[in-house]
Amino acid sequence: QSSKSIFLWRACWHIGVTNTIGLIASGIVSVSESSNSTPSSETLLISSVEGGVIDMDEISGLTTGVLRERAVELMLPVMNKGRTLEEKRKFIIEGLNLCAAAGLTSVQTNDETSISVY
């Protein structure tokens, strides 16, 4: 079992999915442990997001980890936690170099907060 939060953002930027650790780290749920360290119950801490949806399993009533539209923004602090400006700059430079190596001549970001990295 992973102890790291994982977030996968769909290419359309409208939907993402996270694991239980990500749901906990973002404050969407809390999970109480049973005596054998397996999740025994999930408490939903954030049930709605204006302009977004947190998908719930229709049978169990538990979160699925799928976040839609503005609900994906709940993961931004988790993804950026502990990242320095220098690390972010390094990631962007490495990514741009990979794009150039693949023949891409322009790229864009939807992250308006990344301007400080440039």
C-alpha positions in Angstrom: 0.0 0.0 0.0 1.4 3.4 -1.0 2.0 6.1 1.6 2.1 8.8 -1.1 -0.7 10.8 -2.5 -1.1 10.2 -6.3 -3.1 12.5 -8.6 -3.6 11.8 -12.3 -5.0 14.7 -14.2 -6.9 13.9 -17.4 -5.5 15.6 -20.6 -8.7 17.7 -20.9 -8.0 19.2 -17.4 -11.7 18.7 -16.4 -11.3 15.5 -14.4 -8.7 13.9 -12.2 -8.4 10.9 -9.9 -6.6 10.5 -6.6 -5.9 7.7 -4.2 -7.1 7.5 -0.6 -3.9 9.2 0.7 -4.7 12.1 -1.7 -8.3 12.3 -0.5 -7.0 12.5 3.1 -4.2 15.0 2.4 -6.6 17.3 0.5 -9.1 17.3 3.4 -11.8 15.6 1.4 -12.1 12.6 3.7 -10.8 11.3 6.9 -10.3 7.6 7.4 -10.3 5.8 10.8 -8.1 2.7 11.0 -9.3 -0.6 12.4 -7.0 -2.6 14.7 -5.3 -4.3 11.8 -4.4 -1.0 10.0 -6.9 -1.4 7.3 -9.4 1.4 6.6 -12.6 0.7 8.6 -14.6 3.8 7.9 -14.5 6.9 5.8 -15.9 10.3 6.9 -16.6 12.8 4.1 -15.3 16.2 5.2 -16.0 18.1 1.9 -19.2 16.9 0.2 -19.6 19.6 -2.4 -17.5 22.1 -4.3 -19.0 25.0 -6.1 -18.5 24.3 -9.8 -17.2 20.8 -9.2 -18.1 17.3 -8.2 -16.6 14.7 -5.9 -17.8 11.4 -7.3 -19.4 8.9 -4.9 -19.9 5.2 -5.3 -23.7 4.7 -5.6 -23.6 1.4 -3.7 -21.1 2.0 -0.9 -21.5 5.8 -0.6 -17.7 6.2 -0.4 -15.7 8.5 -2.6 -14.3 7.0 -5.7 -11.3 9.4 -6.0 -12.7 11.0 -9.2 -12.7 14.8 -9.0 -14.5 16.8 -11.6 -14.1 20.4 -12.7 -13.4 22.8 -9.8 -13.1 19.8 -7.3 -9.7 19.1 -8.8 -8.5 22.3 -7.3 -8.7 20.7 -3.9 -5.5 18.7 -4.9 -3.4 21.8 -5.8 -2.1 22.4 -2.3 -1.2 18.7 -2.0 0.7 18.7 -5.3 2.6 21.8 -4.4 3.3 21.0 -0.8 7.0 21.3 -0.1 8.0 22.4 -3.6 10.4 25.2 -3.8 10.4 27.8 -6.6 13.7 26.3 -7.8 12.3 22.8 -8.0 9.3 24.1 -10.0 11.6 25.9 -12.3 13.7 22.8 -12.8 10.6 20.7 -13.7 9.4 23.3 -16.2 12.9 23.5 -17.9 13.1 19.7 -18.1 9.5 19.5 -19.5 10.2 22.2 -22.1 13.4 20.4 -23.1 11.5 17.1 -23.6 8.9 19.0 -25.7 11.6 20.6 -27.8 13.3 17.1 -28.3 10.0 15.8 -29.5 9.7 18.6 -32.1 7.1 20.7 -30.3 7.5 24.4 -31.0 5.1 25.8 -28.4 3.4 24.7 -25.2 1.0 26.4 -22.7 -0.1 25.9 -19.2 -3.4 26.4 -17.5 -1.7 27.1 -14.2 -1.9 30.8 -13.8 0.2 30.6 -10.6 3.2 29.3 -12.5 4.1 32.7 -13.9 6.4 33.3 -10.9 8.5 30.3 -12.0 9.4 31.9 -15.3 
